[in-house]
Amino acid sequence: MSRPRTKFAPYIEALKAISTRTGSPLPSLVLSFAILHEFTAIAPLAGFFLGARTLGVGDRIVQQVAQPLSDPDSVYGNLAREKCRQWVDEGGKWAQRVGTRYGVFGFEKQSKNDRTRAGQEDAVIVDGALSSRLAGDAANAILAYGLTKALLPVRIGLSLYFAPAFSRGVVEPLRLTLLRVFRRS
């Protein structure tokens, strides 16, 4: 008797087809995608941060995006602007969280208790406007975060495209080597 179809059945079948076609085991393929997806997030994040820092544009761009809308009747402009403002808001929270944890982006390093106690008192973005303490590296980090989020469809496509080759060239040889080492022990 066959199992009932779940809502994930089409995806599982597609993954199995890719696995068969590329010659990569499915778990290795999934791990390869995950590694590449994270790499395609970290590399642009660092690149955009360094680029914004070098050009000194983080403050101006983030300030421009965080400003209220000038033409409230422009539907498409509002949708794009709102999405950008959402990314700036998320980027502000991310920069604050990372900054206070590691003492970077112009934030002082805080213990875990201090970070939870402070909460939103020290927010970078308040009511859609940038706080006065946002400057330099924090703005560059927010800009880098937003640009990396905007690249999500490209990052997913690249990760999917390169996952089979990464699986065959890196993950599988590493897995087989580890299996041989532990089988000898």
DOPA-672546 format. One record per residue (C-alpha): residue in three letters; y, x, z. Coordinates in steps of 0.25 Angstrom, whole numbers, padded with zeros to 4 digits, always signed. Last residue first. Layout:
<sites>
ALAYXZ ...
</sites>
This chain:
<sites>
SER+0013+0157+0057 ARG+0009+0158+0043 ARG+0011+0143+0040 PHE+0025+0144+0046 VAL+0029+0155+0036 ARG+0023+0148+0024 LEU+0030+0135+0027 LEU+0043+0142+0029 THR+0042+0149+0015 LEU+0038+0135+0009 ARG+0050+0128+0015 LEU+0059+0139+0010 PRO+0053+0139-0004 GLU+0055+0124-0004 VAL+0069+0124+0001 VAL+0075+0135-0007 GLY+0072+0134-0022 ARG+0064+0121-0024 SER+0072+0113-0014 PHE+0085+0119-0019 ALA+0081+0116-0033 PRO+0078+0102-0030 ALA+0090+0100-0021 PHE+0100+0105-0032 TYR+0103+0092-0039 LEU+0102+0083-0026 SER+0112+0092-0019 LEU+0121+0093-0030 GLY+0122+0078-0032 ILE+0124+0076-0017 ARG+0135+0086-0016 VAL+0142+0080-0028 PRO+0141+0066-0022 LEU+0146+0072-0009 LEU+0158+0079-0015 ALA+0168+0070-0008 LYS+0163+0073+0005 THR+0165+0088+0003 LEU+0179+0085-0001 GLY+0181+0078+0012 TYR+0175+0088+0020 ALA+0183+0100+0014 LEU+0196+0092+0016 ILE+0193+0089+0030 ALA+0189+0104+0032 ASN+0202+0108+0025 ALA+0210+0099+0034 ALA+0203+0105+0047 ASP+0206+0119+0041 GLY+0221+0117+0040 ALA+0227+0106+0048 LEU+0223+0093+0055 ARG+0230+0093+0069 SER+0240+0083+0065 SER+0230+0073+0062 LEU+0227+0068+0048 ALA+0229+0054+0045 GLY+0219+0043+0042 ASP+0220+0037+0056 VAL+0218+0050+0063 ILE+0211+0062+0055 VAL+0209+0075+0063 ALA+0204+0068+0076 ASP+0207+0075+0089 GLU+0206+0062+0098 GLN+0194+0058+0090 GLY+0183+0063+0099 ALA+0188+0073+0109 ARG+0177+0070+0119 THR+0166+0072+0108 ARG+0172+0086+0104 ASP+0175+0090+0118 ASN+0160+0088+0122 LYS+0155+0095+0110 SER+0164+0107+0113 GLN+0176+0110+0105 LYS+0180+0120+0095 GLU+0195+0119+0092 PHE+0199+0113+0078 GLY+0206+0120+0067 PHE+0195+0118+0057 VAL+0185+0125+0066 GLY+0181+0125+0080 TYR+0166+0122+0078 ARG+0164+0109+0084 THR+0179+0105+0084 GLY+0180+0108+0070 VAL+0167+0102+0065 ARG+0171+0088+0072 GLN+0185+0089+0068 ALA+0182+0093+0053 TRP+0172+0082+0052 LYS+0181+0071+0058 GLY+0192+0076+0048 GLY+0182+0076+0037 GLU+0178+0062+0040 ASP+0193+0058+0040 VAL+0195+0066+0027 TRP+0183+0060+0021 GLN+0188+0046+0024 ARG+0202+0049+0019 CYS+0195+0053+0006 LYS+0187+0040+0005 GLU+0200+0033+0008 ARG+0207+0040-0003 ALA+0197+0037-0013 LEU+0196+0023-0010 ASN+0211+0022-0009 GLY+0214+0028-0022 TYR+0204+0019-0029 VAL+0210+0006-0023 SER+0225+0011-0025 ASP+0232-0001-0018 PRO+0235+0007-0005 ASP+0244+0018-0012 SER+0248+0029-0003 LEU+0235+0029+0005 PRO+0237+0035+0019 GLN+0236+0050+0021 ALA+0223+0057+0024 VAL+0220+0062+0010 GLN+0234+0069+0009 GLN+0232+0075+0023 VAL+0218+0080+0019 ILE+0223+0086+0006 ARG+0235+0093+0012 ASP+0228+0099+0024 GLY+0216+0104+0016 VAL+0224+0111+0005 GLY+0226+0125+0010 LEU+0220+0131-0002 THR+0211+0140+0005 ARG+0208+0130+0016 ALA+0205+0119+0006 GLY+0196+0129-0002 LEU+0189+0134+0011 PHE+0186+0119+0016 PHE+0182+0115+0002 GLY+0172+0126+0001 ALA+0166+0124+0015 LEU+0164+0109+0013 PRO+0159+0112-0001 ALA+0148+0121+0004 ILE+0145+0113+0016 ALA+0142+0100+0009 THR+0134+0105-0003 PHE+0126+0113+0007 GLU+0123+0101+0015 HIS+0118+0093+0002 LEU+0110+0106-0002 ILE+0103+0106+0011 ALA+0100+0091+0011 PHE+0095+0091-0004 SER+0086+0103-0001 LEU+0080+0096+0011 VAL+0078+0083+0002 LEU+0071+0091-0009 SER+0062+0099+0001 PRO+0058+0086+0007 LEU+0055+0080-0007 PRO+0047+0092-0012 SER+0053+0099-0024 GLY+0047+0098-0038 THR+0059+0093-0044 ARG+0053+0081-0051 THR+0044+0077-0039 SER+0055+0079-0029 ILE+0065+0071-0037 ALA+0055+0060-0039 LYS+0052+0060-0024 LEU+0067+0059-0021 ALA+0068+0047-0031 GLU+0057+0040-0024 ILE+0062+0042-0011 TYR+0076+0037-0015 PRO+0070+0025-0022 ALA+0061+0022-0009 PHE+0073+0023+0001 LYS+0075+0008+0002 THR+0061+0007+0006 ARG+0049+0003-0003 PRO+0037-0003+0005 ARG+0025+0007+0006 SER+0014+0006-0004 MET+0000+0000+0000 
</sites>
